[in-house]
Amino acid sequence: MLRPGDGGVPGDLELSGDLIHSDPDFETPAMYDLVVIGGGSGGLHLATLAARVGAKVALIDKRPPGEKGWLAAWLPSKGLVQAARLVRQIRGAGEFGIHVEPPRVDLAAVLNRLRSVSQASAADRSDEALAARGIDVFHGTAAFEAYDTVLLNGTGRIEGQRFVIATGSRPAPPQIPGLSEAGSLDDASLWSLTQVPESLTVIGAGPIGMEFAQVFARLGSKVTVLTDEDRVLPREDPEISGHVACMLTGEGITIKQRAAIEKIEQRGDQKVCIYNDGDTGERAEVSSAEILCASARLANVEHLNLEAVGVHADPEHGIEVNELLQTHAVRVFAIGDVLQRHQYTHAAEAEAEVAFQNAVLRRRRKIDYTSLPWATFLDPEVATVGSAEAQAKADDLEHHVFRVNYADIDSARIDGRPEGFAKVVASPSGKILGATILGVQASLVLQQLVLAMDAGLGLGELAETTQIYPTYGQVIRELAGQFQATRQRGFMATALRFFYGFQPRTAAVDGASSRTPDAPHGSADDASAASHSTGPAHGHGH
Ligand SMILES: Cc1cc2nc3c(=O)[nH]c(=O)nc-3n(C[C@H](O)[C@H](O)[C@H](O)COP(=O)(O)OP(=O)(O)OC[C@H]3O[C@@H](n4cnc5c(N)ncnc54)[C@H](O)[C@@H]3O)c2cc1C
């Protein structure tokens, strides 16, 4: 068991600012070294890390014991993405000379399979599995009674040295007149569908909304997306948003941007969204059998009695923490969706690692999101890390942008998936500032750049790494190759001319020699594919 003052365990954290219950030397006769509230992605990871080093850990989750439902929406949602990808592959088989009947989707069977997948994953997180790891699991809702005590279901007391809140978030229905009367689905309730709705209006064009829009369109719904933003996936590079909108429109999805929904009416078996079309300035409407709300999420901070311990929080903004993920009550930390920062499983886990260092090992590790990647599981995927091109420009950072089109990658040609592009923003020395990829296996390809960022490696080092051919690793080879080309045309060409009298060819000659005449920008030998911050970026993927 780890206690302050034990060998190798630094003392309590010191925080500046308006903190309450900040007597760092006060020791409670606590039963637990760590009490984790919320047993989802972040909470489970943290509890496991703490138990592994011998800390006495309590994990409290409001789900009833032995619940055999969905783990969390992310898992079945990825199963739906896979089912929809299969539908596309089957429909496109003719392109490969394989002739098959059009697919028939049995949604109940699709969801049954996903239930089994969820249950298989849930087994690893059962009470028995957690107990075997040395974690005491409690079922019920937790509310703070004092800085060192929570009440379970209003009665049982659980005392702890440190607390970590990991209660996640929930879908928030938009405040639209008529919505509650007409009824709508969200990522928590859509799993009760027994058949694919003949038509579906998705409200919200963030990652969850766009993933479901594509899934249901492929499964057979006529899908309309309504968003009040001026582009889809607003967190992404605008070029990505434009390509994704084009791609989904090409699949038959109607996307209405700048659409302000006024009200919703039920007419017969149809739900009608009446909205103001920001493009035309006119009133318009769209009818559908179902509406799926995916516009906002709220942090689960109510019922925790956070006021009692001085933790600042509200459902819209989440729990306020410092860089150590510590709340205004120094013994209470928070991680995951409840922070309303990066709503991803791996972000919750990364935060769990920091909370483990600070709450259990009593170190002072700051959270750093610089190389936190994220992906939207469209088909093909979108994956991003770090500063976008626009951000580098806004920050006035000297940078180059290297890009490659999937159409130039042999794997993409072989797989018949030429749509998309990859773009990396790098400093003149090759340090990776950020990258964004739209294309098959984008999340996997991006991971090489993430590893490089974490390890302090740049495009120069990546250029020295051999990528297996033919894989989508060629995307990295091309990007890193472009960086090398700019260097070789600079210092190295000058040196070779000086010492050996080499006469470097011009970029235009190189480009012509290495690419077919109609190939788009972005092959490894095309140094012109690198654009400096002061110049325009190069052409679009398609
Ligand atoms: C449709 C959908 C698709 C997604 N897809 C992805 C994806 O592809 N990749 C990705 O990285 N992320 C994805 N996410 C996001 C991901 O699910 C979350 O970011 C992640 O689960 C957050 O982890 P968490 O620990 O903060 O919260 P959660 O995993 O939500 O866990 C919170 C836990 O707290 C418990 N709880 C809540 N209130 C209390 C209380 N008062 N007392 C006790 N227990 C309580 C809940 O029962 C729950 O078990 C997706 C989310 C959705 C909705």
Ligand as a Chemical Component Dictionary entry (heavy atoms), coordinates in Angstrom:
data_LIG
# 
_chem_comp.id                   LIG 
_chem_comp.type                 NON-POLYMER 
_chem_comp.pdbx_formal_charge   0 
_chem_comp.three_letter_code    LIG 
# 
loop_
_chem_comp_atom.comp_id 
_chem_comp_atom.atom_id 
_chem_comp_atom.alt_atom_id 
_chem_comp_atom.type_symbol 
_chem_comp_atom.charge 
_chem_comp_atom.model_Cartn_x 
_chem_comp_atom.model_Cartn_y 
_chem_comp_atom.model_Cartn_z 
_chem_comp_atom.pdbx_ordinal 
LIG C1  C1  C 0 -21.599 6.809 -30.289 1  
LIG C2  C2  C 0 -20.231 7.018 -29.713 2  
LIG C3  C3  C 0 -19.129 6.614 -30.419 3  
LIG C4  C4  C 0 -17.858 6.795 -29.897 4  
LIG N1  N1  N 0 -16.791 6.369 -30.600 5  
LIG C5  C5  C 0 -15.548 6.515 -30.089 6  
LIG C6  C6  C 0 -14.416 6.051 -30.809 7  
LIG O1  O1  O 0 -14.540 5.510 -31.893 8  
LIG N2  N2  N 0 -13.200 6.213 -30.264 9  
LIG C7  C7  C 0 -13.028 6.822 -29.044 10 
LIG O2  O2  O 0 -11.894 6.950 -28.597 11 
LIG N3  N3  N 0 -14.088 7.287 -28.346 12 
LIG C8  C8  C 0 -15.332 7.154 -28.838 13 
LIG N4  N4  N 0 -16.411 7.613 -28.129 14 
LIG C9  C9  C 0 -16.172 8.348 -26.873 15 
LIG C10 C10 C 0 -15.895 7.418 -25.696 16 
LIG O3  O3  O 0 -16.942 6.503 -25.540 17 
LIG C11 C11 C 0 -15.738 8.247 -24.441 18 
LIG O4  O4  O 0 -14.853 9.311 -24.681 19 
LIG C12 C12 C 0 -15.200 7.434 -23.291 20 
LIG O5  O5  O 0 -16.048 6.362 -22.997 21 
LIG C13 C13 C 0 -15.045 8.323 -22.061 22 
LIG O6  O6  O 0 -14.632 7.553 -20.981 23 
LIG P1  P1  P 0 -15.038 7.995 -19.505 24 
LIG O7  O7  O 0 -14.361 7.040 -18.579 25 
LIG O8  O8  O 0 -14.799 9.428 -19.315 26 
LIG O9  O9  O 0 -16.626 7.817 -19.439 27 
LIG P2  P2  P 0 -17.513 6.542 -19.705 28 
LIG O10 O10 O 0 -16.775 5.497 -20.443 29 
LIG O11 O11 O 0 -18.786 7.047 -20.266 30 
LIG O12 O12 O 0 -17.794 5.970 -18.230 31 
LIG C14 C14 C 0 -18.493 6.699 -17.272 32 
LIG C15 C15 C 0 -18.973 5.720 -16.205 33 
LIG O13 O13 O 0 -19.419 6.448 -15.060 34 
LIG C16 C16 C 0 -20.583 5.845 -14.533 35 
LIG N5  N5  N 0 -21.296 6.898 -13.783 36 
LIG C17 C17 C 0 -21.873 8.008 -14.266 37 
LIG N6  N6  N 0 -22.369 8.758 -13.241 38 
LIG C18 C18 C 0 -22.077 8.100 -12.087 39 
LIG C19 C19 C 0 -22.297 8.356 -10.705 40 
LIG N7  N7  N 0 -22.930 9.468 -10.264 41 
LIG N8  N8  N 0 -21.864 7.455 -9.782  42 
LIG C20 C20 C 0 -21.236 6.326 -10.202 43 
LIG N9  N9  N 0 -20.991 6.026 -11.503 44 
LIG C21 C21 C 0 -21.391 6.903 -12.428 45 
LIG C22 C22 C 0 -21.312 5.324 -15.769 46 
LIG O14 O14 O 0 -22.179 4.255 -15.426 47 
LIG C23 C23 C 0 -20.151 4.875 -16.662 48 
LIG O15 O15 O 0 -19.845 3.515 -16.471 49 
LIG C24 C24 C 0 -17.694 7.432 -28.631 50 
LIG C25 C25 C 0 -18.819 7.845 -27.903 51 
LIG C26 C26 C 0 -20.075 7.648 -28.433 52 
LIG C27 C27 C 0 -21.267 8.103 -27.639 53 
# 
loop_
_chem_comp_bond.comp_id 
_chem_comp_bond.atom_id_1 
_chem_comp_bond.atom_id_2 
_chem_comp_bond.value_order 
_chem_comp_bond.pdbx_ordinal 
LIG C1  C2  SING 1  
LIG C2  C3  SING 2  
LIG C2  C26 DOUB 3  
LIG C3  C4  DOUB 4  
LIG C4  N1  SING 5  
LIG C4  C24 SING 6  
LIG N1  C5  DOUB 7  
LIG C5  C6  SING 8  
LIG C5  C8  SING 9  
LIG C6  O1  DOUB 10 
LIG C6  N2  SING 11 
LIG N2  C7  SING 12 
LIG C7  O2  DOUB 13 
LIG C7  N3  SING 14 
LIG N3  C8  DOUB 15 
LIG C8  N4  SING 16 
LIG N4  C9  SING 17 
LIG N4  C24 SING 18 
LIG C9  C10 SING 19 
LIG C10 O3  SING 20 
LIG C10 C11 SING 21 
LIG C11 O4  SING 22 
LIG C11 C12 SING 23 
LIG C12 O5  SING 24 
LIG C12 C13 SING 25 
LIG C13 O6  SING 26 
LIG O6  P1  SING 27 
LIG P1  O7  DOUB 28 
LIG P1  O8  SING 29 
LIG P1  O9  SING 30 
LIG O9  P2  SING 31 
LIG P2  O10 DOUB 32 
LIG P2  O11 SING 33 
LIG P2  O12 SING 34 
LIG O12 C14 SING 35 
LIG C14 C15 SING 36 
LIG C15 O13 SING 37 
LIG C15 C23 SING 38 
LIG O13 C16 SING 39 
LIG C16 N5  SING 40 
LIG C16 C22 SING 41 
LIG N5  C17 SING 42 
LIG N5  C21 SING 43 
LIG C17 N6  DOUB 44 
LIG N6  C18 SING 45 
LIG C18 C19 SING 46 
LIG C18 C21 DOUB 47 
LIG C19 N7  SING 48 
LIG C19 N8  DOUB 49 
LIG N8  C20 SING 50 
LIG C20 N9  DOUB 51 
LIG N9  C21 SING 52 
LIG C22 O14 SING 53 
LIG C22 C23 SING 54 
LIG C23 O15 SING 55 
LIG C24 C25 DOUB 56 
LIG C25 C26 SING 57 
LIG C26 C27 SING 58 
# 
